[in-house]
Amino acid sequence: MNLAERYRSVLTNIEQAAKSAGRDKSSVNLIVVSKNHPASLVSELVSLGQRAFGENRDQEASKKAAELKLSAVEVDWHFVGQLQTNKVKSVLDYASTIHSIDRPSLVSELTKQLQKQEKRIDGFIELNLTDDPARGGVAPSDLLSLAEQVLSSERINLLGVMAVAGLGKDPEAEFERALGMSAQLQTLAPAANRLSMGMSEDYEIAIKLGATHIRVGSAITGPRPISA
Ligand SMILES: *Cc1c(COP(=O)(O)O)cnc(C)c1O
């Protein structure tokens, strides 16, 4: 299959997964993760009708965003990777949404830069569902205190929680845990009911469990050619 065929096939799978879950397909936002692929791939997908793209490293993403902006290609950028505080300013130049808010120092820096630039951004709090603190994401026990900080910043429109299913874990069980955390978050922030979960291997399961934002890379882009 070529790029267009892989893209259409994922769109069909999304539609079917939504249908079997009794959901409208428009309730599922597809973010194509374009990391390690050139701007030309993004451009080709834009011409097929895709708007939202995800990146996980600022160095690569900022270049790609600038290149596409120069060519007047309209892209809605989502930042999905671990975000260092010294990259925040740069990421805010192009991203509309950050999926990886995971610690108080990051919320402080985001708030500071957003105040300076007099703008707001959409954000998800990333959950760490593993026992490994080195993985990105907030420990479930710290979710609500981080959410309080995000809400008080008044610059971040908190959409909900983001989760990555652990390697070798049953994705359905992992997404069920994320759902439980999402319910906890909604006791504090009823509007923060969105769920960013599901990747190439498990997006259909994620849709079944209520994902509103799925982050799909290789199933659409093919294997990643540029080494990270
Ligand atoms: C790379 C990446 C994805 C996409 O992964 P695929 O398995 O290629 O679909 C999704 N989310 C995050 C956070 C990523 O880093």
Ligand as a Chemical Component Dictionary entry (heavy atoms), coordinates in Angstrom:
data_LIG
# 
_chem_comp.id                   LIG 
_chem_comp.type                 NON-POLYMER 
_chem_comp.pdbx_formal_charge   0 
_chem_comp.three_letter_code    LIG 
# 
loop_
_chem_comp_atom.comp_id 
_chem_comp_atom.atom_id 
_chem_comp_atom.alt_atom_id 
_chem_comp_atom.type_symbol 
_chem_comp_atom.charge 
_chem_comp_atom.model_Cartn_x 
_chem_comp_atom.model_Cartn_y 
_chem_comp_atom.model_Cartn_z 
_chem_comp_atom.pdbx_ordinal 
LIG C1 C1 C 0 5.302 7.974 18.004 1  
LIG C2 C2 C 0 4.131 8.257 18.857 2  
LIG C3 C3 C 0 2.843 7.867 18.458 3  
LIG C4 C4 C 0 2.549 7.086 17.173 4  
LIG O1 O1 O 0 3.094 5.812 17.262 5  
LIG P1 P1 P 0 2.766 4.700 16.145 6  
LIG O2 O2 O 0 2.990 3.412 16.867 7  
LIG O3 O3 O 0 3.757 4.914 15.052 8  
LIG O4 O4 O 0 1.390 4.881 15.715 9  
LIG C5 C5 C 0 1.784 8.188 19.286 10 
LIG N1 N1 N 0 1.970 8.845 20.463 11 
LIG C6 C6 C 0 3.195 9.225 20.871 12 
LIG C7 C7 C 0 3.313 9.947 22.174 13 
LIG C8 C8 C 0 4.311 8.947 20.095 14 
LIG O5 O5 O 0 5.521 9.315 20.517 15 
# 
loop_
_chem_comp_bond.comp_id 
_chem_comp_bond.atom_id_1 
_chem_comp_bond.atom_id_2 
_chem_comp_bond.value_order 
_chem_comp_bond.pdbx_ordinal 
LIG C1 C2 SING 1  
LIG C2 C3 SING 2  
LIG C2 C8 DOUB 3  
LIG C3 C4 SING 4  
LIG C3 C5 DOUB 5  
LIG C4 O1 SING 6  
LIG O1 P1 SING 7  
LIG P1 O2 DOUB 8  
LIG P1 O3 SING 9  
LIG P1 O4 SING 10 
LIG C5 N1 SING 11 
LIG N1 C6 DOUB 12 
LIG C6 C7 SING 13 
LIG C6 C8 SING 14 
LIG C8 O5 SING 15 
# 
